Amino acid sequence: MKDKLAEKRNITPAKAVEIMRKNGIEIDEKKAAEVLDLMYFLAKLIVNQNFKT
């Protein structure tokens, strides 16, 4: 499943760490990768539920 989720990713874990640090959240790259996995999964789920028949 992880390979399928990695198809179209524009934000790397390093970039996520940088963005979160700017907003006062300290996180390492491993945790950032987990957060990104969840966010991409939820985004795909929402699109499928709301825009596909």
C-alpha positions in Angstrom: 0.0 0.0 0.0 2.9 2.4 0.7 4.1 2.1 -2.9 0.7 3.0 -4.2 0.5 6.0 -1.9 3.9 7.3 -3.1 2.7 7.8 -6.7 2.2 11.6 -6.6 3.8 13.3 -3.7 4.9 16.9 -3.9 5.9 17.4 -0.3 8.9 15.5 1.1 9.3 14.7 4.8 12.2 17.2 5.0 9.9 20.0 3.6 7.2 19.0 6.0 9.6 19.3 8.9 10.6 22.8 7.7 7.0 23.9 7.3 6.1 22.6 10.8 9.2 24.2 12.4 8.1 27.6 11.0 4.8 27.1 12.7 6.3 26.1 16.1 6.0 22.3 15.8 9.1 20.2 16.4 9.0 16.9 14.6 11.6 14.5 13.1 11.6 13.3 9.5 10.3 9.8 10.4 7.3 11.3 12.2 6.7 13.8 9.4 6.6 10.9 6.9 4.0 9.2 9.0 1.9 12.4 9.1 2.2 12.9 5.4 1.1 9.3 4.8 -2.0 10.0 6.9 -2.7 13.3 5.2 -2.4 11.9 1.7 -4.6 8.9 2.6 -7.3 11.2 4.1 -7.2 13.5 1.1 -7.6 10.6 -1.3 -10.4 9.2 0.8 -12.3 12.5 0.9 -12.0 13.0 -2.8 -13.2 9.5 -3.5 -16.2 9.9 -1.2 -17.3 13.3 -2.3 -16.5 13.5 -6.0 -16.7 10.0 -7.4 -20.0 8.3 -8.1 
